[in-house]
Amino acid sequence: MNKRFIVCSIFLLSVLSFGCRDYQNDKNKNVQEVEVKVVSLAKQDVSLIAHLNGSVRAYESADIRPQISGIIRDQLFSGGETVKKGQPLYQIDDRPFKNRYDYTEAEYQKYCAKFNLVKIKLDRYRNLQKTNSVSNQELENVRSEYAEALAQQKISLANFEDAKLNLEYTRVLSPIDGIVGKSNVTKGALVTQNQSDLLTTVVDISKVYVDLQQSADAFRKWQLKLKNGELHMPKDGFKVKILSDDNRYVKEGSFKFHEVVVNEDSGNLTLRAIFDNEDHILLPGMTVSAVIDYGVARDSLSIPESAIIREPKGTTFVFVVKEGTASRVQVDLTPSVNGYYLVKSGLAEGDKVVVSGKKLLKNGIKVKVAAGE
């Protein structure tokens, strides 16, 4: 009886042991085998970008100062409004300038009349001299009268043109299209010719420049890569994009030129880009972040940003799947465009890189690649 009991007990323990072991194996299998999505790397042309900081500059800006001295009679604009080139902004009291204009005009007409009389006299004396009706001395005297009359006419014309110009300057005009700022003077104020204080400012921001700062060393390396064929100019040229605070593109512009002198204090070079700005999103004086198309690296590998894991110390790595196992691989990357990074080292063509599910991975863990990958 005791022997039977012992045998039954051993049998039951064996069954329970095998059952628990199978359950544990199934549980371990479920824990270790993580489902992931991967991308298979293939060589292709990769566009690179560089992140730069800069500041916004007005496309055109005009400081308005009087070109004559006088009393401001009227202000002809409201601050902040859009004005056109040639639009009057101020009217300076023009009465003394109108008087001077009328006087010089009359004086010019007088000397023109005198010149015409002397010219007729000279023509007559030339004809008389041919028949010896007048002496050479008399002809020379008339020629001298003619030269004097001509000089007087020119002087009076210059005085008239000067008076005309000063009369025009009583209307202070906008030299450009743009937005006029606040007025720094009021009606009745005395202004002087070419004074240092501004009357107002007109700024054109329908387009703007963005001056980007890049270290001279980085610029030199960029130019060398373009020269030796490591990078190639993009098909549409070097485009520049302004980034918002959440790293979204706000505007796209074009690289215009770079300075040829390095700032000795900062060691930076200025790169200028131009942007259409009809919506006035960019204002002069703003500090902005931007990315510039750096060039195209041909036959290169790239991976999406979703594949990258960064450690606090700055090390960058990805998980590569081979024969159902995920391996942690350190990589060296360069930012490209549209959320992709150029692979400088660490990966090869054909590698399957994890882009989804990487948070559950550890080095050497078994994985299951999602269907369709």
C-alpha positions in Angstrom: 0.0 0.0 0.0 2.8 2.4 0.9 4.7 1.5 -2.2 1.7 2.4 -4.4 1.3 5.7 -2.7 5.0 6.5 -3.2 4.8 5.6 -6.9 1.7 7.7 -7.5 3.3 10.7 -5.7 6.4 10.5 -7.9 4.2 10.3 -11.0 2.2 13.4 -10.0 5.3 15.4 -9.2 6.8 14.5 -12.6 3.7 15.6 -14.4 3.5 18.9 -12.5 7.2 19.5 -13.0 7.0 19.1 -16.8 3.8 21.2 -16.9 5.5 24.1 -15.0 8.6 23.8 -17.2 6.6 24.0 -20.4 4.6 27.0 -19.0 7.8 28.8 -18.0 9.4 28.2 -21.4 6.4 29.6 -23.2 6.5 32.6 -20.8 10.2 33.2 -21.4 9.7 32.9 -25.2 6.9 35.5 -25.1 9.1 37.9 -23.0 12.3 37.5 -25.1 10.8 37.6 -28.6 9.9 41.3 -29.3 8.1 42.3 -32.5 9.9 45.1 -34.3 9.8 47.0 -37.6 13.0 47.4 -39.6 14.4 49.1 -42.7 16.9 47.6 -45.0 19.7 50.0 -45.9 20.5 50.7 -49.6 22.8 53.2 -51.1 21.2 56.3 -52.6 21.8 60.1 -53.1 21.4 61.8 -49.7 20.8 65.5 -49.2 22.7 67.0 -46.2 21.8 70.0 -44.1 23.5 72.3 -41.6 21.9 74.0 -38.6 22.8 77.7 -38.3 21.7 80.7 -36.4 21.2 84.2 -37.8 19.3 87.4 -37.7 16.8 89.1 -40.0 17.7 92.2 -41.9 15.3 94.5 -43.9 15.5 94.2 -47.7 15.6 98.0 -47.9 15.5 100.7 -45.2 15.5 104.4 -45.6 16.2 107.0 -42.8 14.2 110.1 -43.6 15.9 113.4 -43.0 15.1 116.9 -44.3 17.2 118.2 -47.2 16.3 121.8 -46.5 15.7 123.9 -43.3 12.2 125.0 -42.4 9.0 124.5 -40.4 7.0 121.3 -40.6 3.6 122.4 -41.9 1.9 119.0 -42.2 2.5 115.3 -41.5 1.0 113.3 -44.3 1.1 109.8 -43.0 0.1 107.6 -40.0 2.8 105.4 -38.4 2.7 101.8 -39.5 1.0 102.4 -42.8 2.3 101.1 -46.1 3.7 103.9 -48.4 4.8 103.9 -52.0 8.0 105.3 -53.4 7.6 109.0 -54.1 4.6 109.4 -51.6 4.8 112.6 -49.6 5.5 112.1 -45.9 5.9 115.7 -44.6 5.2 119.2 -46.0 7.6 121.9 -45.0 6.4 125.5 -45.3 7.2 126.3 -48.9 6.4 130.0 -49.1 10.0 131.3 -48.9 11.1 128.7 -51.3 8.3 129.5 -53.7 9.3 133.2 -53.6 12.9 132.3 -54.4 11.7 130.0 -57.2 9.6 132.8 -58.8 12.5 135.3 -58.5 15.1 133.0 -60.1 12.7 132.0 -62.9 12.1 135.6 -63.8 15.9 136.3 -63.7 16.5 133.3 -66.0 14.0 134.5 -68.5 15.6 138.0 -68.4 19.0 136.6 -69.2 17.6 134.3 -71.9 16.1 137.4 -73.6 19.4 139.3 -73.4 21.3 136.3 -74.7 19.0 136.0 -77.7 19.5 139.7 -78.6 23.3 139.4 -78.4 23.1 136.2 -80.5 21.2 138.1 -83.2 23.7 141.0 -83.0 26.6 138.6 -83.4 25.1 136.9 -86.4 24.6 140.3 -88.0 28.1 141.5 -87.3 29.5 138.3 -88.8 27.7 138.9 -92.1 28.8 142.6 -92.1 32.4 141.6 -91.5 32.3 139.6 -94.7 31.8 142.8 -96.6 34.2 144.8 -94.4 31.3 146.9 -93.1 32.5 146.4 -89.5 36.0 146.2 -88.2 37.5 143.1 -86.6 37.6 144.9 -83.3 33.9 145.6 -83.4 33.2 141.9 -84.2 35.4 140.8 -81.2 33.6 143.2 -78.9 30.3 141.6 -79.9 31.7 138.2 -79.4 32.7 139.2 -75.9 29.2 140.4 -75.3 27.9 137.1 -76.5 30.2 135.1 -74.2 29.1 137.3 -71.2 25.4 136.9 -72.0 25.8 133.1 -72.4 27.6 132.9 -69.0 24.9 135.0 -67.3 22.2 132.7 -68.8 23.9 129.6 -67.5 24.4 131.1 -64.0 20.7 132.2 -63.9 19.7 128.7 -65.1 21.7 127.1 -62.3 20.1 129.4 -59.7 16.7 128.6 -61.1 17.3 124.9 -61.0 18.6 125.2 -57.4 15.5 127.1 -56.3 13.3 124.6 -58.1 15.0 121.7 -56.3 14.7 123.3 -52.9 11.0 123.9 -53.6 10.6 120.2 -54.4 12.4 119.4 -51.1 9.7 121.1 -49.1 7.7 117.9 -49.8 9.6 115.1 -48.0 9.0 112.0 -50.0 9.5 108.3 -49.3 12.4 107.0 -51.4 11.2 103.4 -51.3 8.1 101.3 -51.0 7.6 100.0 -47.5 6.1 100.5 -44.1 6.6 103.9 -42.4 7.5 104.1 -38.7 6.4 106.6 -36.1 7.1 110.3 -36.6 9.8 111.8 -34.4 8.6 115.4 -35.1 5.3 117.2 -34.9 3.6 119.9 -36.9 5.3 123.2 -36.3 8.7 121.7 -35.5 11.8 123.4 -36.9 14.0 121.1 -39.0 17.4 121.7 -40.5 19.1 120.5 -43.6 20.6 117.1 -43.3 20.2 117.0 -39.5 21.4 114.0 -37.6 18.0 113.3 -36.0 15.6 111.2 -38.1 12.1 112.4 -39.0 11.0 108.8 -39.5 12.1 105.5 -41.1 10.6 103.6 -44.0 11.4 99.8 -44.1 10.6 97.4 -46.9 10.0 93.9 -45.5 8.2 92.4 -48.5 11.5 90.6 -48.8 14.1 90.1 -46.0 17.7 89.0 -45.7 18.7 86.5 -43.1 22.4 86.7 -42.1 23.5 83.3 -40.9 26.7 82.7 -38.9 29.0 79.8 -39.6 32.5 79.2 -38.2 35.2 79.8 -40.7 36.5 76.2 -40.1 33.1 74.6 -40.9 32.8 76.8 -44.0 36.2 75.8 -45.2 35.5 72.1 -44.8 32.2 72.5 -46.6 33.8 74.2 -49.6 36.6 71.6 -49.7 33.9 68.8 -49.8 32.2 70.6 -52.7 35.5 71.1 -54.5 36.7 67.5 -54.2 33.4 65.9 -55.1 32.5 64.5 -51.7 29.4 66.8 -51.9 27.5 68.0 -54.9 25.4 71.1 -55.3 21.7 70.4 -55.0 19.6 70.5 -58.2 17.7 73.6 -57.1 20.6 75.4 -55.5 21.4 75.9 -51.8 18.0 76.4 -50.2 17.6 77.8 -46.7 14.7 77.1 -44.4 13.7 79.0 -41.2 12.7 76.8 -38.3 10.0 77.5 -35.7 10.4 76.8 -32.0 9.0 73.3 -32.5 11.5 72.7 -35.4 8.9 73.0 -38.2 9.7 74.8 -41.4 8.3 78.4 -41.5 9.8 79.7 -44.7 12.0 78.7 -47.5 14.5 81.0 -49.2 17.6 80.9 -51.3 21.3 81.3 -50.4 22.6 84.5 -51.9 26.2 85.0 -51.1 28.8 84.8 -48.3 31.1 87.4 -46.9 34.8 87.2 -47.9 36.1 88.5 -44.6 36.0 86.5 -41.3 35.0 88.3 -38.1 38.1 88.3 -36.1 36.3 88.5 -32.7 33.9 85.6 -33.3 35.8 83.6 -36.0 32.5 83.4 -37.9 31.6 84.1 -41.5 28.3 85.6 -42.6 26.1 83.7 -45.1 23.2 85.7 -46.5 19.9 84.2 -47.7 16.9 86.0 -49.1 13.2 85.3 -48.3 9.9 86.4 -49.7 8.1 88.0 -46.7 4.7 89.4 -47.9 3.0 88.0 -44.8 5.6 89.9 -42.6 6.3 86.8 -40.5 10.0 87.7 -40.3 10.8 91.1 -38.9 14.2 93.0 -38.9 16.2 92.3 -35.8 14.7 88.8 -35.1 17.0 86.0 -34.2 16.2 82.8 -36.1 17.3 79.2 -36.4 17.7 77.9 -39.9 18.9 74.9 -41.9 20.8 75.2 -45.2 21.0 72.5 -47.9 24.7 71.6 -47.6 24.9 69.5 -50.7 24.2 66.0 -52.0 26.3 62.9 -50.9 26.0 60.4 -53.7 25.7 56.6 -53.2 25.4 56.9 -49.5 23.5 55.2 -46.7 20.8 57.0 -44.6 18.6 56.0 -41.7 15.4 57.7 -40.3 15.6 59.6 -37.1 13.2 57.0 -35.5 16.0 54.4 -35.6 18.4 56.5 -33.5 19.0 56.1 -29.8 21.1 58.7 -28.0 22.8 58.2 -24.7 23.3 61.1 -22.2 27.0 61.2 -23.0 26.3 61.8 -26.6 26.9 58.3 -28.0 24.6 57.3 -30.8 23.6 53.8 -31.6 20.9 51.7 -33.4 19.7 48.1 -33.2 20.5 45.8 -36.2 18.6 42.6 -36.7 20.5 39.5 -38.0 19.1 36.0 -37.9 16.4 36.9 -35.5 18.7 38.7 -33.0 19.0 42.4 -32.2 22.5 43.7 -31.8 23.4 47.2 -30.5 25.6 49.0 -32.9 27.3 52.4 -32.4 27.1 54.7 -35.4 28.5 58.0 -36.5 25.8 60.2 -38.3 25.4 63.5 -40.0 22.0 65.3 -40.2 20.4 65.1 -43.7 17.0 66.3 -44.7 13.4 65.3 -43.9 14.2 63.5 -40.7 17.0 61.3 -42.1 20.7 61.0 -41.1 23.6 60.2 -43.3 25.6 57.1 -42.0 29.3 58.0 -41.8 30.3 54.7 -40.1 29.0 51.7 -38.2 26.5 50.3 -40.8 26.7 48.6 -44.2 24.4 48.2 -47.2 21.8 45.5 -46.5 21.8 45.9 -42.7 18.3 45.7 -41.2 17.9 48.6 -38.8 15.1 48.7 -36.2 12.8 51.7 -36.5 9.9 50.7 -34.3 9.9 48.7 -31.0 13.5 49.6 -30.1 12.6 50.7 -26.5 12.0 47.1 -25.5 15.3 45.9 -26.9 18.5 44.8 -25.3 21.7 43.6 -26.9 21.3 40.0 -28.0 17.6 39.7 -27.5 15.5 37.6 -29.9 13.1 39.6 -32.1 10.3 39.0 -34.5 10.3 41.2 -37.6 6.8 42.5 -38.4 5.2 41.1 -41.5 6.0 43.0 -44.7 9.4 44.2 -43.4 
